[in-house]
Amino acid sequence: MPDYQAIYNHVVTTDPRYNQAENSPGLRAAIQATEQLKMISGRSLDIGCGVGFVVEYLAGPTFDLLAFGVDVSDVSIDRAKTRLASIAGCAQRLTVLKSPQLPFETDFFSLVTCFDVLEHLDPNDIENLKQEIPRVLRPGGIFFGSVSCRKSGVNDQFGDNLHRTIRSVDWWIEQFQPDQIEFDAIRQQLTIWKRSPLVKVDGRAKREMGKVNSVENKPSGQNAEYHFGNTAALYQKIYDENPWYGNALRDRCPGIRLLPQYSDWLLGPVMDLGCGRGQTVERLRELGFEAEGIDQIKNHVGMRVGDITQPIDDLGNFNSIVCVDCIEHLFPKQVEGLFSNMQQVQRQAFSIHNGESTGTGQELHVNRLSFDEWEELIGKYFEIESIIPVTPEQKLYLTKSRR
C-alpha cells in the first residue's frame, strides 16, 4: 500500500491550493447541492476531509447534521481542528484514518461524502472503500461523492501522479451503480448520488454498492423485515458508559419528569415501551398502577427485553402505553411498527423530543420530522386528546386508539 499519509502530508504542506476553500471540489459540490442536503438529518461523514471545508459547511446552521471528517493526513486533520475550533464539538469529530476500515459502527451515518478522493487510491483500496461506505451508512442513507477521470497536474514526492486510478466514466458508474450522476466535461469530473437500500434480514443479506439485487431487497408485503443495525449494542454501550443517561436520580429520566402531566390520563395496567432503566415503571407502581416495562437491552432486572417495534403478543392485556422520548430514536419503518403496537391499547401517553441529542458522543435522534409532520402521522393512528408543549423542542401527546 502506498504511504498515503506521507504523500498527503507533503501535498498539504507544500501546495497552498489544498488549503484554500475556492479550490475545494467538495465544498463547491456541497454548496451546489445545498437544497438536496437540507433534506437529510443525522450524522454526516466526509471521507478525505482535508482541512475541513466540507465539514465546516455541513456543520453550519443551514443543515440538520452532526458533521464528522476523516483523512489519512494528520497534518490536514490538525489544521482542520484549528480552523474549526470555534464550532462546538467539531474538533472531536475529526479523525486521522489509520487503517482501511472506517472507525465507525455499522449504520452510523445518514450522509457520507467523498469528493475527488477515490481516484487518488490504488484499485484495491477503492474496492475496500466501496464496502466500507455502505457499511457505515444507515438504511436509506445517502452517498454523495465525486471522482476525477483524468490525470492530476501534480506528482507526489516519489514521482507518481496523484491520481493513481484513472478510469472512464463508464468504469466508475459500473463500480458504484449510482442512482443519479452528473458529468462535468470541462473538469472531467463525475458526481455520484446513491441511496443505501433497505435490506431484508435473511441471515445472509448484505448492502454492497453495485451488488444490490433490486428485487430481493424491496418490500415484499406487509411481513417484510428490515435490518436497522445493532442498535441494542449501541444503547448498551451508551448506558454502560454514561451512568447519568436516563437516570432519574440525576434528573435525566423524562418519563418521571413528565409523569405529573400524563399520570391522570392512564388506565391500568400500563406498559412502558422503551423503559430504559425501569425507573418510570417503578414510580407508576408506587402510584398504585399495575405496570411493566420493555426495552431492547436489560437495564433493570424486573423489566422485559424485546424490540418495541416488532409485534408484542400480550399488549391486549394492558389499557395504557407510556413511551417517553423514544420515538425520535427510530427510523420511519420502525415508528410504523411501534405505533401499530401502541394501537392495541385504549390510551397512549408519549413524548417526542425534536432537539439535538447531546452528551453521549452519539447523535441518537435519527428521525427529525417537524412537529407538524409528527402530528399528521400520529393522527393516522390515534385520536389526539391533548398536545402539551413541554419545551420548544419537546411535546407530550395524550391519545386514544382508533380501533
N, C-alpha and C positions, 0 to 999 in steps of 0.2 A: 504494500500500500504506500502511495506517496506520502511524504511528510507534509500533509496539508497545513498543519499548524505553522511550520517553519515558512512555507510558501506564503501564506496569507498574513503572517506577522510582518514579513518582509514587504509585501504589497502595501499594507495599510500604513506602514511607517515611511515608505519611500514614494508613494504615488498620492499626491494630495486629492486627486479626484475621488478616491474612495472615502474621503472624509467630508464631502460636500453634498448637501441634500439634493441640489439640482442635477447631480449625476447618478442619483439612486433610481434604478429602474423599478424597484419595488415601491418606493414612495410615489412615483409617477403612476404606477398601476393602481395602487390603493386609492389615490385621490380620484382617479378616473372612475373607479368602481364604488365611490362613496355611497351612492343610493342603494346598491345591492348589499353592501357590507352593513349598512344601518339596520338591515332586517335580521341580522344574526346577533344572538346574545350568548353569553357564557364566557369561556376561556378561548383565547387565540394563541397560536404559536407561530412565530416567524423563524423558519429554518434558514441559517445563513444570514443572521440579522445584522452583521457588520457592526457599525457604530450606533445602530438602533433607530434609524429614521422611521421605519415601518412600525416598530413597537411604539415609538413616541406618538405617531399619528393615531394608531388604533386605541391607545390608552387615553386619548383625549375625550372631551365631553360630547363629541358628535356620536360616539358609539357606546354600546352597552357591552363592552368587552373587557375582560381582565387579561392584559396582554403579557405574553411570555416571549422570550427570544433565546435562541441557541446559536453558537458559532464555534468553529474549530479554532479561531484565533483568540487567544487570551488577551492580546493587545486590544483587539476590537471590543471585546466584552468589557475590559477595564475602561476604555474610552466611553462606551455606551453607558456604563454605570455612572460615570462622572457627569455625562451630558444629561442623564435622566434622573439625577439625584433629587430633583425637586418634586417628582411625581411619587406620591406615597406608595411605598412597597415595590416600586418598579425595579429598582436595582436588584432586589432579592429574586426577581423573576427572570434574570438574565444569567445564562449558564454557559460555561465552556464545554463544548461537546468533546468528550474524551474517548468515545467508542462508537462503533457503527450503530449501536442501539440508542434510540432517543430515551432520555432518562425520565420517562413519564409513564403513568399507569395506562392500561388499555382504556379506550373510550373516554379520554380525559378532556379533549378539546372539541369545541363547536366549529372552529375555523383553524385550518393550517395553511400558511402561506409559505411560498418558497420561490423567490424571484431571481432568475438568472444565476442559479447555483448549480443545477443538475449537470449542465454541460462542463462544469469545472471538475467533475468527478470521473474516475475510471468507470467503465461499464459495470463491473461487479459491485461497486459502491452505489451506483444508480439503482441496481436491482435490489440491493438491501433497503434503500430508502423507499422504494416502491412498496415494500412490505411494511415498513415502519409507519409511513404516513397513514394508511387506513387503519393500522392497529390503534394509534392514539386518537383517531377521530371517533367521536361518538356516532351511533347510528343516526343517519340524516345529516351529519356534519358536512362541512364544505372544505374541499381542497381548492385553493386558488394560487396558481403559480405561472411562471414564465420560463422559457428556455430560449437561448440564442442558437441559431442554426448556422453559424459562420465562425471562422477563426477569430480569436481575440487579436487586438492590435498590440498586445503586451505578452512578453515571455516572462516566465518566472526566473529566479536567480540561477536555476540549473539549466536554462536554455530551452525549456519546454513551453509550448504555447499554453496559456492559462485555460483555454478551452480544450480539455483533454478528450472529450467525446463530441465530435461534430457529426451530426446526423441530419437527415432530411426531415421536413415537416411530417411527412407520412410515417417515418420511423417513430417519432415522438408520439404521434397520435395512436399508433399501434401499441406502444408501450403503456399508455395511460387511459386509452379508451374514454376520452373526456365527454362530458355532456354538452359542452359548449367551447368553441375555440375562436380566437381572433388571430390574424396573422398580419404583422407589420412588415411589408415587403422592403421598406427602406432600411429598417434596423435588422431585418431577417430574424424577427423575434415572434415566437408563438406563445400566446397566452391561453391558459387552460383553466376551465372550471369543471369540477367533478364533485357530485354529491355522494357521500358514503351511503350505501344501501342499508335498509333494514333486513337483517338476515334471520331466517327461522332457525330455531335451535333443533339440531338433529344429531348433536354429538360430533359432527364432522365439518359442519359448515364453516367457511372462512370468508373474510372480507378481503379480497385481494384486488388491487387495481388492475383492470384489464382482464380479470379472470372471473367475473361475476356472471353466473347464469341468470339471465333476465327473466326466466320463467320460474325457476325454483325459489328464487329469493323475493318473490312478490307474495302478498297475502293470498291465501287460497281458502277463503271462507272465514267464518267468524271464530273458528277454533285455532287459527294460526297463532303460533307463539313467536316471540321475538327475543333476541338477546340484547340486553342493555348494559352488559359489562358486570363485573363483580362488585356491585355497589355494597354488598354486605361486608366484604373485606375492607372497602374504603371506610365505611362508617365504623366498623370495629376499630380500625386504626385511629380514627378521629376520637372516639370515646376513650380509647386507651391512653392516647397522648394528651388529651385535653380534659382533665378532671372536672373543669367548670362547665363543660358543654352539656346543656340540658339539665343542669343540676339546680334544683330548687333551693338548696342550701346556699347557693351563691347567686340567687335571684336570676337564674338563667333557664328557668322552666316556664315557657309561655303557657302551657296547659294549666298550671297552677295560677300564674299571674292573671289570666283571663277568666278563671273559674267563677268569680262573683258575677260576671256578665252573662254566663250561659248556664249556670247550675239550675236555675229555676225553670229552664226550658226542658231539661232532661226528664225522661221517664225511665225508671229502672226496669230491667237490668241494662247496664251500659257497657259498651265495648270501646276501648280506646285504640284506634288504629294508628300505628306508629308511636307506640307508648314510650319509646326511649328507655329511660332509667326506671320507669314504672311509678314515678312519684305522683303523677296525676291520679292514677288508679288508686294508690294508697289514700290520697286525700278524699277521693269520691267515696271510698269505703268508710272513712271517718265520718262523712256526712250522712251515712246511712244507706248509700246506694250499694246494690249488688253490682260489682264491676270487675271486668277483666281487661287485659291488655295484650296486644300482639305487636311484635316488631321483627324485622328481618335478622336482627342479632340479639343475643341473650345478654341483657344488661341487668336483669333482675331475676332472681331465682323463681319468683312467683308468676312471671309473665310467660306467655306463649311465644314461640318463634315461628315466623312464617312470612310469606310475601303478601302484603296487603293489597297488591294489585291483581292477584290471582284469586279465583273463587274460594270463598271460605264457607264451608258447608253448614256450620251451625249458627250463622248470623241471624237466622229466623228466631232464635231463642232470645234475642235482645230487642229492646224497644228504642234504644238511642245509640248513636255513634258519636264519639268525640274524635276529632282529627285536627290537631293544632300545629300549624306551621310545618306541615309535611308535604302538602300538595305541590308547592313550588320546587320541591326537590325531584319531581317526577317528570319524565318525558311524556309528551301528549298521549301516546298509546297506553302508558301506564295509568295516567289520570282516568282514561276511559274505564279501565279495569277497576280502579279504586271507586269511582262513582257508581259503577254497576253493583259493587259490594254494598255501598252505603245505601243504595235504593231499597235494600231488603229490610230495613228497619223503618219505624214510623218517623223518627225525628233525628236530625243531624245538627251538630254544632261543630263548625270547623273554621279555621282562620287561614288566611293566605298572607304571606309576607312578600312584598314586591321590591324590597330594597337589596342592598349589597350584602352578600354573605361574607363575614369577616371573622378573623381571629384564629381560624384553624389552619391557615395556609392553603385551604382548598376553596375554590368557588363552587358552592353546593347548589345554588339556585339555577337549575338547568332550564326552567320554564319561566319565561319572563313576559307573559301576557299582560296587557294593561288591565286595570280593574274592570273597565267596560267590557273587555273581551272575556274576562273571567265570568262576569255576571251573565253574559249571553250564554256561555257554556253551562253554567250552573243551572240556569233556567230551563235547559233542555232535560235535566234530570230531576229537579226538585222544585217545589213551590217555596219561594223565598219569603219567610215570615218577617225577617228583620236583618238589616245590614248595619253593623255597628262599627264606625271608624274607631280604630284604636290609636294609630299614629298615621301620618301621611303615607306611610309605606305598609300599613297593615290594617286589614279589615277582618271582622268576625261575622260569620254568616250563620243564622239560625234558620233551618229549612225543614220542610216536611216532604216525605216521599210522595211521588206522583202515582205510585202503584196502589 
